Amino acid sequence: MEKKRVTIVDIAKEIGVSKTLVSNALHGRGRVSEETRTAVLQAAASMGYVSNKAAQQLRADKYGTIGLVIPKDVRSLSFYMQLVLGVSEACAQRKSNLMLYTSVDETSEVTLNAPVDGVIICDPTSRDRTIEQMAQEKIPVVTVGNVDAEQAEKICGTVSIDYQECIGRIFEAAERTGELSSVFLVGASLEQKPIWVQEIREAFSAQAAQRTVQAHLHAVPAAAGTELDGVIDAMIDSAPQLVVVAYQGLASSLRKAWHSRSAAEQTLPLFAALPGDPISDAADPDIISVDLGAGDYGAAAVDLLDVVLGSDKQEVLHRQLLAQFNAH
């Protein structure tokens, strides 16, 4: 098992001083007595302290540019368009430029053709190659979405949604309409397999297990004009009271297809869109449309990266946003 990295907090606890004092002693700042500075340096050496790779490169001569990486198979979705706008507006407020990386090679690495102060990576995957690339280049990274444990020390911060809480609220809304015995999750089969896909599956399964409800999971290709007959057949066979659609823009189409295909005596289930499409889902009173606040997501990522670039904190920063639901 890999040994846990020693942090400033660990050193502070070891010698009984504040983490700010430890940071100042390690970086030669502030009013620190020679005795305390010596104690901090000795403790750091004996405990095997090594500065965060990303934090080491934070520099005074910033380039005034932030990079943004979005997976190619989701760029056409409204959520990601709004996220880019949120990032762009936050950059404009800081008088920073924004570089959107669109050139990604077969190893999932981006083309670094201009220097940047930091990079925001959307939808990280397990052992994400772009995170590895940025770590090697010593470029600070903030992710939109959680990373796996192996890469937690290679980023500076994350902005995420608590899917357990979010899907729990969907189940509660469904329970107010009647008893649940069968629930159905429709997810997208994405090329890059981001971590949030697994988080939603686990949250959905956990909420169903808590209620001893039968859970059905089905993935459909993330492509325009996707054939829906297979998923509709599976939904009709399982006769769910709740259908959660975890891919933007698909809930309304599935609901219409169910309505035209199912038997007259079969009750139409409650549909929830996660995230909801602002046009097709949000305006439909019969669909629980979950707004993940894509623009706020993007702005929060820039805010977090701004904090990272302006400090020498060793710990990974986390910021969790709350989803908004239409009335149900």
N, C-alpha and C positions, 0 to 999 in steps of 0.2 A: 504494500500500500504506500502511495506517495505521501511523504511527510507534509503536514499542513504548513503553509507559508507563515512565517513570523511577521506580525504587523506592528505598527506603532503602538496600537492599543495593548498588545501583549507585553511590549517593553515597559510601557507606562505602569501596567499592573505589577510587573516583576519588581520594579524599584520604587513603586509608590508615589509616582508623580503624575501630572496631567499629560494627556497625549499631545497637547499644544506645546508643552515644555519639551517633550521628547522630539517633536518635529523641529522646533527651533534649534535644539542642540545638534540634531543630525545635519541640519542645513545651514548652521552658522548664522542664525538670525536671532533677533530679540535679545533681551537681557537674561542671559543664562550664566550662572556662576561657573567658574572653571571646574569646581568640584562636581557639580551636577552634570556638566558636559562630559567630563571624564567617565562618570558613572553610567551615563546613557550610552556612550560609545563602547564601553566595556561590555555592558549588557547586550547591546546589539551584536557585537562580535561573538560573544559566547553563545547567544541564542541562534546565531546563523541568519540574522536579518539581511534581506536583500530587497532593495527598492523595487516597487512595481515597475515592470518594463515600460508600460505606457506612460506612467508618471515621470519616469526619468527624462523623457524627451520633451516634456512641456517646456516651452521656451519663450523668452521675452519677445523675440523677433517673429511675431505671428505673420502668416501670409494673408490673412483676411479672407480665407476661403474655407468652406465646409463641404465635404463630400457626402453624397447620399446614394446608397445602393438599394435598389428595389428589384426583386426577382422578375425576370422577363415574363413569366406566365401569369402574372397578376396585374401588370401595369395598366391594363385597359379598364380595370374595375374602378368604380366611383370612389371607393374607400381610399385607394392609393393616390388617386388624383387629388382628393381633398387633403391627404397627408402631405403631398408635395407642396400644395398651396400653403399649408400651415408652416412647413419648414421654410419655404420661400419668404413668407411674411415676417417670420421671426428673424431670419437672416437680414432682411431689409431694415428692420428696426435696429439692428446692431451694425448696420452699414457693412455687412459681410457679403461676399459672393457665395453662390451655391453652384457646385459642380455635380450634376446628375450622371452617375456612371451607367452607361448603357452597353459598353463593350466588355463582355464577360467571356473568357475562354473556356475550353473544355474542362479545366480544373477548377472552375468557379472563381477564378481570380479576375480582378478588374485591371484595366489598363491605367496605370498611374502615370499620366502624361503631364501632370502639373502638381506642384506642391500644395498640400492642404494642411490646416491646423488640426483637423480631426475629421472622423467619418461617422455617419449615422447608417447603421445596417438594419434594414427591415427584414422581418421574418427569418431570423437565424435558424440554421438547421443543426442537427447533431454533428459535432466535429466540423463546424462550418469553415470552409476553405478560405473565405474572404476574411474572416476573423484571424485565421492563422497568418494570412498574408499581411494584414495590418500590424499584427504583433511583431512579425519579422522586420517590418519597415519602421517599427516604433511609432506608429500613428495611433493616437487615442481613439477609442471606439465607444460609442453609445449605441445600444441596440433597441429597436422597437420590437419588443417581444423578448421572452426569456431565453437564456442560453443553457446548454447542458453543463453539468458540474465540472467537466474536464476543462471547459473554456472560461469558467467564471473569473479566473485571475488574469485573463488576457484582455478583458474589457474594463472600461472605467465606469460604466453605468448602464442601467436598463430602464425602459419605460414599458409598463405592461398592464394587462387587465387580469383581474381575478376571475377566471372562468368558473371556478366552483361557485362563487357568489352569484355570478351572472346567470348561470344555468339553473342554480337553485331558485332564483326569482322566477324564471320561466316555468319551472315545475310548480311553484306555488300558484302562479297565475292559472295554470292548467287545472290544478286541483280545485280552484274556485268555480270551475265550470262543471265539475263532476268527478267521479272516482276514476283513478288511473289503474289500468291493468296491463297496458301495452304502450310502449313509447318507441319512437323511431328517430334515428339520427341520420341525416343525409349530409355527407361531407364531400369535399372535392379531392380527387386524386391528383395532387400536384407533383410536378416533376422534381422540385427541390425538397419536398417533404419537410416543411418548417415545423418547429417544435410546437407552435400553437395548435396545430392539427391534432397532435397526440394529447395535448392538454385538454382540449375540448372533448375528445373521446373519453379520456379518463374522468373528467368532471361529469359528463353525461352518464357514464356507467355507474359512478359513485352515487349520484342522485337517484338513479333508478334502484340501485341496491338498497339504499336507505329506506326505500318505500316498498321493497320486495315487489317491484314492478318488472315485467319482462322487457328487456331492452334489445332493440334491433339496430344494427349499424350497417350502413350502405354507402359506398363511395362511388361518385360519378366523375368522369373525366372533366377537367376544367377547360372547356373549349366551347366556343360559340356554336350553337346548333347541336348541342349534345342530345343524343337520343335518350328520351326519358322513359320509354316503355318498360325497360327492365326494372328501374327503381319504382315505378308506379305499380307494377305487378307485385313486387316485394312488399310494398306498403299495403296494398289491398289485402294480400294474404295474411299479414300480421295484424290487421284491423286495429291500428293504434288510436289512442285518444289524443295524443300529442305527437307532432312531427316538428323536430328542430332541424332547420336547414342552415348548415354552417358554411355557406358559400354565397356571397352577395349576388343578388339578381336572380336567384333560382326559386325562391319560395313561392312567388306569385305564379310562375309557370307551372310548378308542381301542383299547386292548389287547383288551378284551372284544369289541368290534366286529370287529376283525381276526380273532380266533379263530373267530367265528361265520360270517364271510364268505369267508375264504381257502380255497383248495383244501387237501385233506387232506395232500397231499405237500409243501406249501409250509411251510418252517420259520418258526416264530414268531420275529420279531426281538427283540433286547433293547430294552426301553423305558427311557428316562430322563426323569424329570420335573424341570423347572427353572423355578420352584421346585416341590418336591413338596408335595402336599396332605397335611397331618398325619394325615388319617383314611384316605383311599382309596389313597394312594400309599406313605406311609411304612411302613405295615404289610404291604405286599405284597413278599415276598422276590424276586419276579421283575421288580421295577421299581427302577431306580437312582433313589432319591429324594434330591434335593439340598435341604438345609435352608440357606437364605440367612440364617437368624437374624433374622427380621423384628423381634422385640422388641429385640435387640441393635442392629439398624440404627437403630431409633427412638431408643434411649438414647444411641447414639453421636452422632447428629445434635444432640441436646440438649447433650451434653457439649461438642461442637465449638462450638455457638452460645454456650455459656457462656464458653468460652475467648475467643471473639471479643468478646463484650460486656465482658469484663474486661481487655482489652488494647488497644493501639493499633497492632497489627501491620498492615503494609500488604500483606503477601503473602497470597494465597489459601491457606487451609489445606486439606490433603487427608488423609483417613483411609480406609484400605482394609480391609475385613473379609474373613475367610476363610469359605468355605462348608463345611458339614459334609455328609458322604455316609453313607448307610446302608451296611452291609457288603455288598461285592460282590467 
